[in-house]
Amino acid sequence: MPRMRHSRLDCSPGCAVEATLGLIDGKWKGVVLYHLLDGTLRFNEIRRKLPSVTQRMLTNQLRELEADGLVARKVFAEVPPRVEYSLTDRGRSLRPVILALKDWGDANAALFAAPTAGDSGAAAA
């Protein structure tokens, strides 16, 4: 079983939240986990789903997710080499968390919309 980078969950109240957020923290980790909820993907399939991510950044994020035991990496001895990524049991246990984040984002999408020329920038009461 992979060793998690965030091993201490026995600290102050809220520390478990901090540790959990640390596991999925990163610009692309949550989105990678979301796409892997649908099943196994190859590296380039993930990259196509995230056109703004660089190859290096995606590689780093996948390595961290693998090191934390959330993602499994399977290398096939073929030419050219084929590498597949899937969620581990621990990664799949994040399904309700990831879907809750998606639902919240969907419900609050207007908060992220770029202001239009007519907006004063003030929030409506």
N, C-alpha and C positions, 0 to 999 in steps of 0.2 A: 504494500500500500504506500503511495507517495506520501512524503512528509510535507505537511502544510507549512507555509511560511508564517502563518498566523496561528500559533499553537496555543496561546493563552486566552482562554475564554472565561477564566475564573476570577476576573478582576472586578472593578466597580460596575454598578448598574450602567447599562449602555455600552459596556465594553464589547459584548457579543455583537451589538449592532456595528460598532466600529470595525471589529474583525471581519464581519460579513461584508461590509462595504469595502474593506481593504481587498477582499478576494475578487470582487467584481469591479473594483476601481480601475480606471484606465479608459481612455477615450473609446476603445473598440471592444473591450471585453464583454460588456453587457450585450452588445449587438451580435457579437460572435456567438455567445451563448444562446441568444434568441434564435438565430438561424439554425443552430445545431439542435434545437428542440424538435425540428422536423426530421432529423435523422443524420446519418453520416454524410459528410461532404469532403471533397478533395480540396487541397489548398487553393487551387485556382477557382473553384466554385465559390469558396468563401470570398476570395478577392473580387470576383465579379459582383457579388452582392454588396460589397463595400468599395465602390470605385474610388473613393477619396483616400483610402488607406495605402500607404507605401508597403512594398513587399517586406522591407526590414521591420516596420512597425507591426505588421500582422504576424510575422514570424516571432517577434518578441512577445506579443500578447498571447499567442498560442503556447509558447514555451512556459510562460508564467501560469497560464491556466492548467497546463499539463503538470507543472511542478506542484501546484496546489491540489491536484487530484480531481479537477473538475472536467478535464478533457483527456481523452485517450488518443494517442497517436499510433497508427499502425502503418508500418512500412512494408511494402511488398517487394520481394526480390525480383524485379522485372527491369527490362530496359525498354524505354526510359523508366526510372523509378516512379512508383506510385505511392503516395502518402495519403491516408484518409484520417479524418478527425471525427470523433464522436464524443458524446457526453458519457461520463462515467455515472455510476449510481449516485455519487455525491453531486455531480453536475445536474443530473435529472431531478434531484431533490430541490433544486433552485427554480424549477418550473413555475410554481405559484408566485414566487418573488418576481421573476422576469415578466410573467404575464401581468402581474399587478402594476409593475412599472410601465408596461405598454399601455394598459388600460388608463392609468393616470395621465400618461402623455397624450393619448387620444382625447381624453375628456378635457384636457387643458391646452390643447394645441394652439388656441388663440394667444396664449401667453408667450409663445415662441415666434409668432408671426412678426415679420418686419413691419414697423409702423408705416402707414401710408402718408402721403403728403399732407392730408387733411387732419391727421391726428395731432393733438396737442401734447401727447405724451403723458397726460394726467390719467390716472385710473378712475374709472366710473365708480361712484359710491353705491 
